[in-house]
Amino acid sequence: MIHSEVKLAYMAGIIDGEGSVMLSHSSNPKYRAPIVSVSSTSYEILDWIKTNFGGHICSHKTYNEKHKSHWSWRLSNNVCIEILSLILPYMVEATKIYRASHIVNNYKKVTKRNGQYNEKEKLDKLDFEDQFYLKP
C-alpha cells in the first residue's frame, strides 16, 4: 500500500493525539506483541484509518446513556511495525516516539517466528519489554 506524506503525517497526528503505542499479550501469553490503537466516538475517522492502513474496528458497550457510542481501531504485529516505521518521522509526542522507535528498531531482533527461545533470548526479549516502558 502506498501512502502519501499528507496521509502519513495525518495518521501520526492522530496517533500522537488520540492513539496508543503499546505491547500487549497475544497468542503467546509469555511475551507481548506490538499494537497501535485509536479510540474515538467518531466512526468516520476510524473507518478512514482502516481504509488507509488496515487493521480492524470494534465497538464498545456504552453503560451510561449519557455517554456517546465509541469504537476502537487496532493494528498489531508486523503490519503495526510497518505503519509505525512510516509515520515515525511525522510524530511529535516524545513518549510515543520513543515507544514506536523501540518497536521499529528492536522488536524483530528479539522475536523468534516460532516462539521458541533459549535462556539468553528469553532474557533479551524480557529486557526489550522492560526498556519499552522506560520514560524517554
Steps between C-alpha positions, in 0.01 A plus 500: 500500500641841401439789739537870427698720737181682590324177604805385698526835679126500572521147638798598716294788639212268581734257678675785685170646615254216541695181448699247696825325416529196723609145556221260584471128567379312196503133401816438705409611854867508608596786269340814366439603140495857360164667459393845388145606575265797488174538692240751391136598501541573128454183298577698185861571601558139604356379171741735316790351698388145424455578129844657474706290743313173557422355841157455647237698688304375798211662683482549874198463721366828639389451859373850562233649274671841533813362331545492123556182305869434449730271303863395487726437202790264553799371305754247622820309429694547173248735338510713815880519476478597132250781565698628801814518287312706239343750742794529740664795316177700546435424867565769764395354837819388680374186676327369190807575287715307749264202505446494123877523439567224751254271326618585147870465584497205739187284496598274212854463639370342821198313363520148362242397244449160664474646851770267633770681700815383675582658837702791356233572241232497772699752701551718191128488425406593857762777505348638179161513674649666810676763286175573318340632819785734597434871471689666213 
